[in-house]
């Protein structure tokens, strides 16, 4: 069983209570910026074992009758792909709206930030959303943002943005990814509300970095590793330190924009309710950690995963080692290296022994199961079958798939579908296993154990293809790979 280091129920209780207190503080509308991922916060579930990916939405569901959701997406990012889901931000906006509605939450509108008529696809996406019955608002790039406070907080700054009309007192502002313009949308709304005579306030709900953990705590370092491509840097909140003499952790973008928020409140309310970026937050995750050492170790493992991910990305896209070097620096601060990932050494040793690609998985009980390349199966497929056999208590010598059932699939692939690789991918193996399960008891028992793979760690000695990547992602398996292509050819299908 995977170790638990986070008390989910305590977190939901504390978080709901704290948000309600913040709503009472302002007495009117509250724009609540939701950072991170609402439905599938896999990063949080990895570094805080016990935090489920749907924690935030479960909390928000209790406020369904009082809240409405405003989605924000940057016009610059519409074609950007979410690495964890393999879909564009444009598609993810629609996915998230469907997900919110499945929880009976009202999604009132979409803001397209960084709007420009020249940005490819922006007008088409706006028309598409409007045809689907959604209200769409355009927010623009503000010259001098965030440093030229006088210009930002003016009719030529926030005043230029289209005013998002909302009906409920709790307005959740969220986005498919970072850098979408959530905070700017909230601040713009405060400016327009003031012009309309509507009292309103702002708060930020972002899980990371965790403000009441030390700057060098592995949980916070793991967040920095996850955002190396954004140039986010964790730092001691200088405003909080000056106001209260207390060290808390925030990140550079919030610290940079705080003077804008402070000036906005001063202009609208006469004085600011916040003395620091930390004051803006309502995150209670740090107070729900039940086993600090478990979260520390989980976070160290996440940093290693991020390093391997950066190495593979750089190898695929023929990039310089900028991102992996940044993560490597964080690893050195934590005193860890790639070999500290338990599945790395066994996979590399098997590859050295067999002189062919290999894979290793660590099951929940800590045992390591290997998979080697054979004429019938790729390394990941073999590893998957071996892991399911161990979980089901089936003799390792038993063949879950008879060669006679694999060969027709190979023939179909190579002779009719144009594949040069006759070995079965993980998706083909699982389909074959499902067919076998209708008549074979061992196959049925193995198939029943698939859910037990969720949360397990895998390492492969070569870069995975898109099919295997997708299967492991859907199974909830955490995969890393050596930055090496199995195929030595120059052309690679993307």
C-alpha positions in Angstrom: 0.0 0.0 0.0 1.3 3.5 -0.9 2.1 5.6 2.2 -0.2 8.5 3.1 1.2 11.8 4.2 -1.8 14.1 3.7 -5.2 14.3 5.5 -7.7 14.9 2.8 -10.8 15.3 5.1 -9.0 17.8 7.3 -8.0 19.8 4.3 -11.5 20.0 2.8 -12.8 21.1 6.2 -10.2 23.8 6.8 -10.3 25.0 3.2 -14.1 25.5 3.0 -14.1 27.3 6.3 -11.2 29.7 5.3 -12.9 30.6 2.0 -16.1 31.4 3.8 -14.2 33.7 6.2 -12.7 35.5 3.3 -16.1 36.0 1.7 -17.4 37.6 4.9 -14.3 39.9 5.0 -15.4 41.7 1.9 -19.1 41.5 2.3 -19.8 41.7 -1.5 -18.5 39.8 -4.5 -15.4 37.7 -4.0 -13.3 36.9 -7.0 -11.4 33.7 -6.1 -8.5 32.9 -8.3 -8.0 29.2 -8.6 -4.4 28.4 -9.5 -3.2 25.0 -10.4 -5.5 22.2 -11.6 -9.0 21.8 -10.3 -10.0 18.4 -11.5 -6.8 16.5 -12.1 -4.1 18.0 -9.9 -1.7 15.0 -10.4 1.3 17.0 -9.2 -0.4 17.7 -5.8 -1.4 14.0 -5.5 2.2 12.9 -6.1 3.9 15.3 -3.7 1.2 15.1 -1.0 0.2 11.4 -0.9 -3.4 11.4 0.2 -4.3 14.5 -1.7 -6.7 13.2 -4.4 -6.7 14.9 -7.8 -10.3 16.1 -7.3 -9.9 17.6 -3.8 -10.5 21.2 -5.0 -13.6 20.5 -7.0 -15.1 18.4 -4.1 -14.7 21.4 -1.9 -16.1 23.8 -4.5 -19.1 21.5 -5.0 -20.3 22.3 -1.5 -20.7 25.9 -2.8 -22.4 25.1 -6.1 -25.5 27.2 -5.4 -23.5 30.3 -4.5 -20.6 30.1 -7.0 -20.1 30.6 -10.7 -17.1 29.9 -12.8 -15.2 32.2 -15.3 -12.7 30.4 -17.5 -9.6 32.3 -18.7 -7.4 31.3 -21.5 -4.6 33.2 -23.2 -5.0 33.8 -26.9 -1.3 33.0 -27.2 -1.8 29.5 -25.7 -4.8 28.2 -27.7 -2.7 25.7 -29.6 -0.4 24.9 -26.6 -0.6 21.2 -25.5 -1.1 20.0 -21.9 1.7 17.5 -21.4 -0.3 15.5 -18.9 -3.4 15.1 -21.1 -2.0 15.4 -24.6 -4.7 18.0 -25.6 -4.6 21.7 -26.6 -5.6 24.4 -24.2 -8.4 25.2 -26.6 -9.8 21.7 -26.2 -9.1 21.8 -22.5 -11.3 24.8 -22.0 -14.2 22.8 -23.4 -13.3 19.7 -21.4 -13.2 21.8 -18.2 -16.5 23.4 -18.8 -18.1 20.0 -19.3 -16.4 18.8 -16.1 -17.7 21.8 -14.1 -21.2 21.3 -15.4 -21.1 17.6 -14.5 -20.7 18.8 -10.9 -23.7 21.2 -11.4 -21.5 24.2 -11.3 -22.4 27.3 -13.3 -19.9 28.3 -16.0 -21.0 31.8 -17.0 -18.4 32.9 -19.4 -14.9 32.7 -20.9 -12.3 35.4 -21.0 -9.7 35.3 -23.8 -6.8 37.2 -22.4 -3.8 38.7 -24.3 -6.3 39.3 -27.1 -5.1 40.5 -30.4 -6.9 40.3 -33.8 -3.6 39.1 -35.3 -3.3 36.0 -33.1 -4.1 32.9 -35.1 -7.2 31.1 -34.1 -8.4 33.7 -31.5 -11.4 35.0 -33.5 -12.4 31.5 -34.6 -12.3 30.2 -31.0 -14.4 33.2 -29.8 -17.0 32.4 -32.5 -17.0 28.7 -31.6 -17.6 29.5 -27.9 -20.4 31.9 -28.7 -22.1 29.3 -31.0 -22.0 26.9 -28.0 -24.0 29.5 -26.0 -21.1 30.9 -23.9 -20.5 34.6 -23.2 -16.9 35.6 -24.3 -15.0 38.6 -23.2 -11.7 40.0 -24.6 -8.9 41.2 -22.3 -5.9 43.0 -23.7 -2.2 43.2 -23.1 -1.6 46.3 -20.9 1.5 48.3 -21.7 3.8 48.5 -18.7 2.1 45.7 -16.7 2.6 45.3 -13.8 5.2 48.0 -13.1 3.4 51.1 -14.4 0.8 51.1 -11.7 -0.8 54.4 -12.6 -1.4 53.3 -16.2 -2.5 49.7 -15.3 -5.1 51.0 -12.8 -6.7 53.4 -15.3 -9.3 53.6 -18.1 -6.5 52.9 -20.5 -5.3 49.9 -18.5 -7.9 47.6 -16.8 -10.6 50.0 -18.1 -9.9 48.9 -21.7 -10.8 45.2 -20.9 -14.4 44.1 -21.5 -16.4 43.8 -18.2 -17.4 40.3 -17.3 -21.0 40.3 -16.1 -21.6 37.9 -13.2 -24.7 37.1 -11.2 -23.4 35.3 -8.0 -21.3 36.5 -5.1 -18.5 33.9 -5.3 -16.8 34.0 -8.7 -14.2 31.3 -9.3 -11.7 32.4 -11.9 -9.7 29.5 -13.3 -7.8 28.4 -16.4 -6.4 25.3 -18.2 -2.8 26.3 -17.3 -0.4 28.8 -15.8 0.2 32.2 -17.3 -3.4 32.5 -18.6 -4.2 35.8 -17.0 -6.4 34.7 -14.1 -5.1 37.4 -11.6 -5.2 40.1 -14.2 -8.9 39.2 -14.9 -9.8 39.4 -11.2 -8.1 42.8 -10.8 -9.7 44.1 -13.9 -13.1 43.0 -12.5 -12.4 44.9 -9.2 -11.7 48.0 -11.3 -14.9 47.7 -13.3 -17.0 46.7 -10.2 -15.9 50.0 -8.5 -17.0 52.0 -11.5 -20.4 50.2 -11.3 -20.7 50.8 -7.6 -20.4 47.1 -6.7 -18.4 46.1 -3.6 -16.0 43.3 -4.3 -12.8 41.7 -3.2 -10.1 39.3 -4.3 -8.4 36.1 -2.9 -6.1 33.6 -4.3 -6.4 29.8 -3.9 -3.2 28.2 -5.2 -1.8 25.0 -3.6 1.9 25.7 -4.4 4.2 26.9 -3.1 2.9 26.1 0.4 3.3 29.4 2.3 3.9 27.9 5.8 6.5 25.3 4.7 10.2 26.3 4.6 11.6 27.7 1.3 13.8 24.6 0.9 11.2 22.0 1.9 11.1 19.4 -0.8 7.4 20.0 -1.5 8.1 23.6 -2.4 11.2 22.6 -4.4 9.1 20.1 -6.3 6.8 23.0 -7.3 9.8 25.0 -8.6 10.9 21.9 -10.6 7.4 21.6 -12.1 7.5 25.2 -13.3 11.0 25.6 -14.6 9.7 26.4 -18.1 7.8 29.4 -16.6 10.8 30.9 -14.9 8.8 30.8 -11.6 11.1 31.1 -8.5 10.1 30.4 -4.9 11.1 33.2 -2.6 10.6 34.5 0.9 7.7 37.0 0.8 9.4 40.3 1.5 6.2 42.2 2.2 5.0 39.6 4.8 8.4 39.6 6.5 8.3 43.4 6.7 4.7 43.5 8.0 4.8 40.7 10.5 8.4 39.7 11.0 7.4 36.2 9.8 9.0 34.2 7.0 6.5 32.8 4.5 7.0 31.4 1.0 5.5 32.8 -2.2 6.7 33.0 -5.8 8.1 35.8 -7.9 5.1 36.6 -10.0 2.8 37.2 -7.0 5.4 39.3 -5.3 5.9 41.3 -8.5 2.2 42.0 -9.0 1.5 42.8 -5.3 2.1 46.6 -5.6 -0.5 46.7 -8.4 -3.1 44.9 -6.2 -2.2 47.1 -3.2 -2.6 50.3 -5.2 -5.9 49.1 -6.7 -7.3 48.4 -3.3 -6.1 51.8 -2.0 -7.7 53.6 -4.9 -11.0 51.7 -4.6 -11.4 51.2 -0.8 -9.2 53.8 0.7 -6.9 51.2 2.0 -5.7 47.7 1.2 -7.0 44.7 3.2 -3.7 42.9 2.5 -0.2 43.6 3.7 1.5 40.9 1.6 1.0 38.4 -1.2 0.7 35.7 1.4 -2.2 37.5 2.9 -4.0 37.2 -0.4 -4.0 33.4 -0.3 -6.5 31.0 1.3 -4.5 27.8 0.9 -4.6 25.5 3.9 -2.7 22.5 2.4 0.3 22.9 4.7 -2.0 22.5 7.8 -3.3 19.1 6.5 0.1 17.4 6.1 -0.1 14.4 8.4 3.3 12.8 7.8 6.0 15.2 6.8 8.7 12.6 6.0 6.3 10.9 3.6 5.7 14.1 1.7 9.4 15.0 1.7 10.3 11.7 0.1 7.4 11.8 -2.4 8.5 15.3 -3.4 12.1 14.3 -3.9 10.9 11.6 -6.2 8.8 14.1 -8.1 11.9 16.3 -8.7 13.7 13.3 -10.2 10.7 12.6 -12.5 10.8 16.3 -13.6 14.5 16.0 -14.4 13.9 12.9 -16.6 10.9 14.6 -18.2 13.1 17.7 -19.1 15.8 15.4 -20.5 13.4 13.6 -22.8 11.7 16.8 -23.9 15.1 18.3 -24.8 16.1 15.2 -26.7 12.8 15.0 -28.6 12.8 18.7 -29.6 16.6 19.0 -30.0 16.8 21.7 -27.4 19.7 22.9 -25.2 19.8 21.5 -21.7 18.4 24.6 -20.1 15.5 23.1 -18.3 17.2 19.9 -17.2 20.1 21.9 -15.9 17.7 24.0 -13.8 16.1 20.9 -12.3 19.5 19.3 -11.8 20.4 22.3 -9.6 17.3 21.8 -7.5 18.3 18.1 -7.2 21.7 19.0 -5.9 20.1 21.3 -3.3 18.1 18.3 -2.1 21.1 16.0 -2.3 19.5 13.5 -4.7 20.3 12.1 -8.1 18.6 10.1 -10.9 19.7 6.8 -9.4 17.7 7.5 -6.3 14.6 6.6 -8.2 14.3 2.9 -7.3 13.2 1.8 -10.8 16.1 3.3 -12.6 19.0 1.0 -11.7 17.1 -2.3 -12.3 15.9 -1.2 -15.7 19.4 -0.2 -16.8 20.9 -3.4 -15.5 18.4 -5.5 -17.4 19.1 -3.5 -20.6 22.9 -4.1 -20.1 22.3 -7.8 -19.6 19.9 -8.3 -22.6 21.4 -5.6 -24.8 17.8 -4.5 -25.6 15.3 -1.9 -24.2 14.0 -2.8 -20.7 11.5 -1.5 -18.2 10.9 -1.7 -14.5 7.9 -0.9 -12.3 7.8 -0.5 -8.5 4.5 -1.9 -7.1 2.8 -0.5 -4.0 4.5 -3.0 -1.7 8.0 -1.8 -2.9 8.8 -4.8 -5.0 10.3 -4.2 -8.5 9.0 -6.1 -11.5 11.0 -6.1 -14.8 10.1 -6.4 -18.5 12.5 -7.2 -21.3 12.2 -7.0 -25.1 11.3 -10.2 -26.9 10.2 -11.1 -30.5 6.6 -11.0 -29.3 6.5 -8.1 -26.8 8.1 -4.8 -26.2 9.7 -4.1 -22.8 6.7 -2.1 -21.5 4.2 -4.7 -22.6 6.2 -7.5 -20.9 6.6 -5.5 -17.8 2.9 -4.8 -17.6 2.0 -8.5 -17.9 4.6 -9.5 -15.4 3.3 -6.9 -12.9 -0.3 -8.0 -13.3 0.8 -11.7 -12.7 2.6 -10.7 -9.5 -0.4 -8.7 -8.3 -2.7 -11.5 -9.0 -0.4 -14.2 -7.4 0.0 -16.0 -10.7 3.1 -18.1 -11.4 5.7 -16.0 -13.3 6.1 -18.9 -15.8 2.5 -18.8 -16.8 1.9 -17.2 -20.2 -1.2 -14.9 -20.0 -1.1 -14.6 -23.7 -0.4 -17.7 -25.9 1.9 -17.1 -28.8 -0.9 -18.2 -31.1 -3.0 -15.3 -30.0 -0.2 -12.7 -30.4 0.9 -13.8 -33.9 -2.3 -12.9 -35.8 -2.0 -9.4 -34.3 1.6 -9.1 -35.5 0.6 -10.3 -38.9 -2.2 -7.7 -39.1 0.3 -4.9 -38.0 3.1 -5.7 -40.4 1.3 -7.0 -43.4 -1.8 -4.8 -43.5 -1.3 -1.8 -41.3 2.2 -0.8 -42.4 3.9 -1.2 -39.1 7.6 -2.1 -39.1 7.6 -3.1 -35.4 5.8 -6.5 -34.9 6.0 -6.4 -31.1 2.8 -5.6 -29.3 2.3 -2.2 -27.7 0.7 -1.9 -24.3 -2.7 -1.1 -25.7 -2.6 -4.2 -27.9 -1.5 -6.3 -25.0 -4.4 -5.1 -22.8 -6.9 -5.7 -25.6 -5.5 -9.2 -26.1 -5.6 -9.8 -22.4 -9.2 -8.7 -22.2 -10.2 -11.1 -25.0 -8.3 -14.0 -23.2 -10.0 -13.1 -20.0 -13.4 -14.4 -21.4 -12.1 -17.9 -21.5 -8.9 -18.0 -19.3 -9.1 -17.8 -15.5 -5.5 -16.5 -15.1 -6.1 -13.7 -17.7 -9.3 -12.7 -15.9 -7.5 -12.5 -12.5 -4.7 -10.5 -14.0 -7.1 -8.1 -15.7 -8.8 -7.5 -12.3 -5.6 -6.1 -10.9 -5.1 -3.2 -13.4 -6.5 -0.7 -11.0 -3.6 -1.6 -8.6 -1.1 -0.1 -11.0 -2.4 3.4 -10.3 0.3 5.4 -8.5 3.1 3.0 -9.3 6.4 4.2 -10.8 7.9 3.0 -14.0 11.3 3.6 -15.7 12.1 2.7 -19.3 15.6 2.7 -20.9 14.3 4.3 -24.1 11.9 7.1 -24.9 8.3 5.9 -25.1 6.1 6.2 -28.1 2.9 8.2 -27.9 0.7 5.0 -27.6 2.5 3.7 -24.6 2.7 7.1 -23.0 -1.1 7.5 -23.3 -1.8 4.1 -21.8 0.4 4.7 -18.8 -1.1 8.1 -18.3 -4.6 6.6 -18.4 -3.6 3.9 -15.9 -2.2 6.6 -13.5 1.3 5.2 -13.7 4.2 7.7 -13.2 6.7 7.0 -16.0 10.2 8.3 -16.6 12.5 7.4 -19.5 16.2 7.6 -20.4 16.7 10.3 -23.1 17.5 7.7 -25.7 15.5 6.8 -28.8 15.0 3.0 -29.5 15.0 3.7 -33.2 18.2 5.1 -34.6 16.5 6.6 -37.7 16.4 10.3 -38.4 12.6 10.6 -39.0 10.3 10.3 -36.0 6.6 10.3 -36.1 5.1 12.8 -33.6 
